[in-house]
Amino acid sequence: MVWYILIYLFASLIIGIRILCYDKKKKRDSERTTLKQFLITLVVGPFVIAILPFIVIGYFFNDMFGKIKKRRKLKEERKFNASLGLGPDEHYLCFSMMRGAGVIKCADCGYEEEITSFTHGIMSCTIGRQCPNCHAFACEYNESKEYHTFGKAKEDFVCPQCGTIIRKKEESIFKGHNDPLFCPKCHSARLRYHMNYIT
C-alpha cells in the first residue's frame, strides 16, 4: 500500500511541475493562480489516480460480461432456430421485422400469399396475425378515437378459418409480434417477405 501512495504522490508532483513549467512565462499576477493549481493538483491528483484503476477494472469486467451475455444469447438463438429447422446462419421471420404489406413466400414448398404486416392511417391501423393452430394469416383492424394511438378492442380476435382465438381483447396489441411465422401449407419457418408498399 505504501508504494501505491508513493506512486500517486510522484504522479501528482509530475503533473504539478508540468503546470508550473507551462505557466513559467506568464506574468507575476498569474503566479498565485499557478501555485493554487499546483496545490489543487497535489490534493486532488492522488484521489483521481486512485479511482482510475477501479474504472479500468470496472470497464474490463463490464466488457467481459457483456461478451459472455452476447455469446450466451447467440447460442440460445441458434438452439431455438435449430428447433425450427433453420440453419446456423438463418433467422426466422416475425411481424416485428416486417412493415407494410407484401408477399410472403416459403423457401421450402414455394407457397406464396399476399399479407399485411402493419399498415396505418391517422386513427386506424391493420395488424397482421397468424393463427397458432392452423397457421393461416389474418388481419386485425384497430380503430382509435385519438391520433396515432391504438384503440381498445371490443371483442376477441379469432381466426377466420378455424375459429381459434388469436388475441383476447384484453391482451396486448403486440401479442405474437415477435413469434416466428410458419408456412400455412408445409409449416416451415423458412420464409421470405417482399414488401410491396408501406404507410
Summary of the structure (lengths in Angstrom):
residues: 199
radius of gyration: 31.4
end to end distance: 65.7
largest distance: 91.7
contacts: 508
relative contact order: 0.13
helix: 40%
strand: 21%
